[in-house]
């Protein structure tokens, strides 16, 4: 009988000890601990949230700038090829999956203004409404840099070479990429332009015809594309010098050719039979 009482007491003690252990393991936070945790979270939020908001704002501004540049490029191309006025601009962009209401992710009001053959695409929030330049316009502004790279990296050591296309797999694509980096063109916009350089010899001196135009990526063979043509003539030291009086605009025709008899690439045919210069 005594042994039975001892066993029962032992079992009760063990169960009580198990319950106490469980209570210790499931003990909640004290009020002081909760206050400390909340204070730490508040400090972290005060540090991180402004930075996060800044990142979001910067991303929105970059997206708005890129979208406006794309919109302007589309408007310039359509104006050169088919003519476009302000009343048709918004509908045209919407048909090309870029409605004005979606250009600024921050909700800025985007306006489209035409002045002659050029367009201003401005936002009420970003860059105080300044014009966003397209990639083609940036390259046009620095066409001397383009010619200098083409001359130094290609034509200078290849006296028999006649042409260089930005779509060429051997040299053209590398020069286009390096030029975009030199001009600080964002990586996602670096492929929004193409160029063609043609060299000919006149009276024993080299002349270079540089054409800058919209990317050929979205165009098919036979399409006509607006381009700006620049003429460079050899200076006293043989380096190309821009002849401002010979700059002109016009259209060329997209065509294809083989590189090393294996890689088919697009290029803009600007030969006399295909180049149509604007009046």
Secondary structure as UniProt FT lines:
FT   HELIX           2..25
FT   HELIX           31..82
FT   HELIX           86..95
FT   TURN            96..97
FT   HELIX           100..102
FT   TURN            105..106
FT   STRAND          110..115
FT   TURN            116..117
FT   STRAND          118..123
FT   HELIX           126..129
FT   HELIX           135..141
FT   HELIX           143..150
FT   HELIX           151..155
FT   TURN            156..157
FT   TURN            159..160
FT   STRAND          163..165
FT   TURN            166..167
FT   TURN            169..171
FT   HELIX           172..182
FT   TURN            183..184
FT   HELIX           187..189
FT   TURN            190..191
FT   STRAND          193..202
FT   TURN            203..204
FT   STRAND          205..214
FT   HELIX           216..218
FT   TURN            221..222
FT   STRAND          224..234
FT   TURN            236..237
FT   STRAND          240..242
FT   HELIX           244..246
FT   STRAND          248..259
FT   TURN            260..262
FT   STRAND          263..269
FT   TURN            272..274
FT   STRAND          276..277
//
